[in-house]
């Protein structure tokens, strides 16, 4: 089975690209959804995070407070590294379990933090979705209902465009419209399928 990664910074349109790959018949696993599942209440990953980052990352009911955790890790590189180190091993195991259950020639893993994580080793190559900074800021502010300052902090805590370019086999630019992105994904899906023949 060929497994490739779909990644990109917040607001780039990675999820839209993944949805279009699905429409092209490619099985796509959502690593970010898997990441949410491994930190559910009662899961060992959440217990380990509380040990490392403290109980202030929890809601009153004992579940993970995502907004609070985001505020903590996006303003402290060491804490972001801890979050990634703890969660990545659980996410990798869950993704491997999902891949082992499917019967397909090509699968993709959609994730925000693939490059440099154990998930990257599972992928034959990476596809990065890119968009200009101002476009990304507008999308993040609208999607998450946050201030420009908070959206900017999020972008600045993530890798640069150059980082994605250097680590990817294919780039998809998403500055124009969803229709335009769909056309680019369709072309790339065809290229990937033809490489398997």
C-alpha positions as a Markdown table, in Angstrom:
| # | Residue | x | y | z |
|---|---|---|---|---|
| 1 | Unk | 0.0 | 0.0 | 0.0 |
| 2 | Unk | 1.2 | 3.5 | -0.9 |
| 3 | Unk | 0.7 | 5.9 | 2.0 |
| 4 | Unk | 1.3 | 9.6 | 1.6 |
| 5 | Unk | 0.9 | 12.6 | 3.9 |
| 6 | Unk | -1.2 | 15.7 | 3.4 |
| 7 | Unk | -0.1 | 18.6 | 5.5 |
| 8 | Unk | 0.0 | 22.4 | 5.6 |
| 9 | Unk | -0.3 | 25.3 | 8.0 |
| 10 | Unk | -3.5 | 26.4 | 9.7 |
| 11 | Unk | -5.8 | 28.1 | 7.3 |
| 12 | Unk | -4.1 | 26.7 | 4.2 |
| 13 | Unk | -7.0 | 24.5 | 3.1 |
| 14 | Unk | -5.6 | 21.1 | 4.0 |
| 15 | Unk | -9.0 | 19.7 | 5.0 |
| 16 | Unk | -10.6 | 20.9 | 1.7 |
| 17 | Unk | -7.7 | 19.2 | -0.2 |
| 18 | Unk | -8.2 | 16.0 | 1.8 |
| 19 | Unk | -11.9 | 16.0 | 1.1 |
| 20 | Unk | -11.2 | 16.2 | -2.6 |
| 21 | Unk | -8.7 | 13.4 | -2.5 |
| 22 | Unk | -11.5 | 11.3 | -0.9 |
| 23 | Unk | -13.8 | 12.3 | -3.8 |
| 24 | Unk | -11.0 | 10.9 | -6.1 |
| 25 | Unk | -11.3 | 7.5 | -4.4 |
| 26 | Unk | -8.3 | 7.8 | -2.2 |
| 27 | Unk | -8.8 | 6.6 | 1.4 |
| 28 | Unk | -7.8 | 9.5 | 3.7 |
| 29 | Unk | -7.3 | 9.1 | 7.4 |
| 30 | Unk | -7.7 | 12.3 | 9.5 |
| 31 | Unk | -4.7 | 12.4 | 11.9 |
| 32 | Unk | -6.1 | 15.5 | 13.6 |
| 33 | Unk | -9.4 | 13.6 | 14.4 |
| 34 | Unk | -7.3 | 10.7 | 15.6 |
| 35 | Unk | -5.3 | 13.1 | 17.7 |
| 36 | Unk | -8.6 | 14.3 | 19.3 |
| 37 | Unk | -9.6 | 10.7 | 20.0 |
| 38 | Unk | -6.4 | 9.8 | 21.8 |
| 39 | Unk | -6.8 | 12.7 | 24.3 |
| 40 | Unk | -10.3 | 11.8 | 25.3 |
| 41 | Unk | -11.1 | 11.4 | 29.0 |
| 42 | Unk | -9.8 | 8.2 | 30.4 |
| 43 | Unk | -7.2 | 7.7 | 27.6 |
| 44 | Unk | -3.6 | 7.1 | 28.8 |
| 45 | Unk | -2.4 | 9.9 | 26.5 |
| 46 | Unk | -4.5 | 12.5 | 28.4 |
| 47 | Unk | -3.2 | 11.2 | 31.7 |
| 48 | Unk | 0.4 | 11.6 | 30.5 |
| 49 | Unk | -0.3 | 15.1 | 29.3 |
| 50 | Unk | -1.7 | 16.1 | 32.7 |
| 51 | Unk | 1.5 | 14.7 | 34.3 |
| 52 | Unk | 3.7 | 16.8 | 32.0 |
| 53 | Unk | 1.7 | 20.0 | 31.5 |
| 54 | Unk | -0.4 | 20.2 | 34.7 |
| 55 | Unk | -4.2 | 20.0 | 35.5 |
| 56 | Unk | -4.8 | 23.5 | 34.1 |
| 57 | Unk | -5.2 | 21.9 | 30.7 |
| 58 | Unk | -8.4 | 20.2 | 31.9 |
| 59 | Unk | -12.1 | 21.4 | 32.0 |
| 60 | Unk | -14.0 | 21.1 | 35.3 |
| 61 | Unk | -15.3 | 17.7 | 34.1 |
| 62 | Unk | -11.8 | 16.3 | 33.6 |
| 63 | Unk | -11.8 | 16.5 | 29.8 |
| 64 | Unk | -9.2 | 18.3 | 27.8 |
| 65 | Unk | -9.7 | 22.1 | 27.5 |
| 66 | Unk | -8.5 | 22.7 | 23.9 |
| 67 | Unk | -8.6 | 26.4 | 24.0 |
| 68 | Unk | -6.7 | 26.6 | 27.3 |
| 69 | Unk | -4.1 | 24.0 | 26.1 |
| 70 | Unk | -3.7 | 26.0 | 22.8 |
| 71 | Unk | -3.0 | 29.2 | 24.8 |
| 72 | Unk | -0.4 | 27.4 | 26.9 |
| 73 | Unk | 1.5 | 25.6 | 24.2 |
| 74 | Unk | 1.3 | 28.2 | 21.4 |
| 75 | Unk | 3.1 | 30.7 | 23.7 |
| 76 | Unk | 5.8 | 28.3 | 25.1 |
| 77 | Unk | 8.0 | 26.3 | 22.7 |
| 78 | Unk | 9.0 | 23.9 | 25.4 |
| 79 | Unk | 5.4 | 23.1 | 26.2 |
| 80 | Unk | 4.5 | 22.7 | 22.6 |
| 81 | Unk | 7.4 | 20.2 | 22.2 |
| 82 | Unk | 6.1 | 18.3 | 25.3 |
| 83 | Unk | 2.6 | 18.2 | 23.8 |
| 84 | Unk | 3.9 | 16.8 | 20.5 |
| 85 | Unk | 6.3 | 14.3 | 22.1 |
| 86 | Unk | 3.5 | 12.8 | 24.2 |
| 87 | Unk | 0.7 | 12.8 | 21.7 |
| 88 | Unk | 2.7 | 11.7 | 18.6 |
| 89 | Unk | 3.4 | 8.1 | 19.8 |
| 90 | Unk | -0.3 | 7.5 | 20.6 |
| 91 | Unk | -1.4 | 9.0 | 17.3 |
| 92 | Unk | 1.1 | 6.9 | 15.4 |
| 93 | Unk | -0.1 | 3.7 | 17.0 |
| 94 | Unk | -3.8 | 4.6 | 16.3 |
| 95 | Unk | -3.0 | 5.5 | 12.7 |
| 96 | Unk | -1.1 | 2.2 | 12.1 |
| 97 | Unk | -4.1 | 0.3 | 13.6 |
| 98 | Unk | -6.4 | 2.1 | 11.1 |
| 99 | Unk | -4.1 | 1.5 | 8.1 |
| 100 | Unk | -3.9 | -2.2 | 9.0 |
| 101 | Unk | -7.7 | -2.5 | 8.8 |
| 102 | Unk | -8.2 | -1.1 | 5.3 |
| 103 | Unk | -7.8 | -2.9 | 2.0 |
| 104 | Unk | -6.7 | -0.3 | -0.6 |
| 105 | Unk | -3.7 | 0.4 | -2.9 |
| 106 | Unk | -3.4 | 4.1 | -1.9 |
| 107 | Unk | -4.1 | 5.8 | 1.4 |
| 108 | Unk | -3.3 | 9.3 | 2.7 |
| 109 | Unk | -2.8 | 10.6 | 6.2 |
| 110 | Unk | -4.1 | 14.2 | 6.7 |
| 111 | Unk | -2.3 | 16.0 | 9.6 |
| 112 | Unk | -1.2 | 19.4 | 10.6 |
| 113 | Unk | 2.1 | 18.2 | 12.2 |
| 114 | Unk | 3.4 | 15.4 | 10.0 |
| 115 | Unk | 6.9 | 16.7 | 9.1 |
| 116 | Unk | 9.4 | 15.6 | 11.7 |
| 117 | Unk | 6.9 | 13.4 | 13.5 |
| 118 | Unk | 6.8 | 9.6 | 13.6 |
| 119 | Unk | 3.9 | 9.8 | 11.1 |
| 120 | Unk | 6.3 | 11.1 | 8.4 |
| 121 | Unk | 8.1 | 7.8 | 8.5 |
| 122 | Unk | 4.9 | 6.0 | 7.6 |
| 123 | Unk | 4.6 | 8.1 | 4.4 |
| 124 | Unk | 6.3 | 7.6 | 1.0 |
| 125 | Unk | 6.0 | 11.3 | 0.3 |
| 126 | Unk | 4.3 | 14.5 | 1.4 |
| 127 | Unk | 1.8 | 16.9 | -0.2 |
| 128 | Unk | 1.7 | 20.4 | 1.4 |
| 129 | Unk | -1.2 | 22.7 | 0.9 |
| 130 | Unk | 0.0 | 26.4 | 0.8 |
| 131 | Unk | -1.7 | 29.8 | 1.0 |
| 132 | Unk | -0.6 | 33.4 | 1.4 |
| 133 | Unk | -0.4 | 34.6 | 5.0 |
| 134 | Unk | -3.2 | 37.2 | 4.8 |
| 135 | Unk | -5.6 | 34.6 | 3.3 |
| 136 | Unk | -4.7 | 32.1 | 6.0 |
| 137 | Unk | -5.3 | 34.7 | 8.7 |
| 138 | Unk | -8.7 | 35.6 | 7.4 |
| 139 | Unk | -9.7 | 31.9 | 7.2 |
| 140 | Unk | -8.5 | 31.2 | 10.7 |
| 141 | Unk | -10.3 | 34.2 | 12.2 |
| 142 | Unk | -13.6 | 33.3 | 10.5 |
| 143 | Unk | -13.3 | 29.5 | 11.1 |
| 144 | Unk | -12.3 | 29.7 | 14.8 |
| 145 | Unk | -13.9 | 33.0 | 15.7 |
| 146 | Unk | -10.7 | 34.4 | 17.1 |
| 147 | Unk | -8.9 | 37.8 | 16.9 |
| 148 | Unk | -6.3 | 38.6 | 14.3 |
| 149 | Unk | -3.6 | 38.6 | 17.1 |
| 150 | Unk | -4.6 | 35.1 | 18.2 |
| 151 | Unk | -4.6 | 33.9 | 14.5 |
| 152 | Unk | -1.2 | 35.5 | 13.9 |
| 153 | Unk | 0.2 | 33.8 | 17.0 |
| 154 | Unk | -1.0 | 30.4 | 15.7 |
| 155 | Unk | 0.6 | 31.0 | 12.3 |
| 156 | Unk | 3.9 | 32.2 | 13.8 |
| 157 | Unk | 4.1 | 29.1 | 16.0 |
| 158 | Unk | 4.0 | 26.9 | 12.9 |
| 159 | Unk | 6.7 | 26.2 | 10.3 |
| 160 | Unk | 7.5 | 28.6 | 7.5 |
| 161 | Unk | 6.4 | 28.1 | 3.9 |
| 162 | Unk | 10.1 | 27.3 | 3.1 |
| 163 | Unk | 10.0 | 24.4 | 5.6 |
| 164 | Unk | 6.9 | 22.9 | 3.8 |
| 165 | Unk | 8.5 | 23.4 | 0.4 |
| 166 | Unk | 11.8 | 21.8 | 1.4 |
| 167 | Unk | 10.0 | 18.7 | 2.9 |
| 168 | Unk | 7.3 | 18.0 | 0.3 |
| 169 | Unk | 7.3 | 16.2 | -3.0 |
| 170 | Unk | 4.2 | 18.1 | -4.2 |
| 171 | Unk | 2.7 | 21.5 | -3.4 |
| 172 | Unk | -0.9 | 22.6 | -3.8 |
| 173 | Unk | -1.5 | 26.4 | -3.8 |
| 174 | Unk | -4.9 | 27.4 | -2.4 |
| 175 | Unk | -5.1 | 31.2 | -2.9 |
| 176 | Unk | -7.8 | 31.5 | -5.5 |
| 177 | Unk | -10.9 | 29.4 | -4.8 |
| 178 | Unk | -12.1 | 26.0 | -3.7 |
| 179 | Unk | -12.9 | 25.2 | -7.3 |
| 180 | Unk | -9.3 | 26.0 | -8.3 |
| 181 | Unk | -8.0 | 23.8 | -5.5 |
| 182 | Unk | -10.2 | 21.0 | -6.6 |
| 183 | Unk | -8.8 | 21.1 | -10.1 |
| 184 | Unk | -5.2 | 21.0 | -8.7 |
| 185 | Unk | -6.1 | 18.0 | -6.4 |
| 186 | Unk | -7.8 | 16.1 | -9.3 |
| 187 | Unk | -4.6 | 16.5 | -11.4 |
| 188 | Unk | -2.4 | 15.3 | -8.5 |
| 189 | Unk | -4.6 | 12.4 | -7.6 |
| 190 | Unk | -4.4 | 11.2 | -11.2 |
| 191 | Unk | -0.6 | 11.6 | -11.1 |
| 192 | Unk | -0.4 | 9.5 | -7.9 |
| 193 | Unk | -2.7 | 6.8 | -9.2 |
| 194 | Unk | -0.7 | 6.6 | -12.5 |
| 195 | Unk | 2.5 | 6.1 | -10.5 |
| 196 | Unk | 1.1 | 2.9 | -9.1 |
| 197 | Unk | 0.6 | 1.3 | -12.5 |
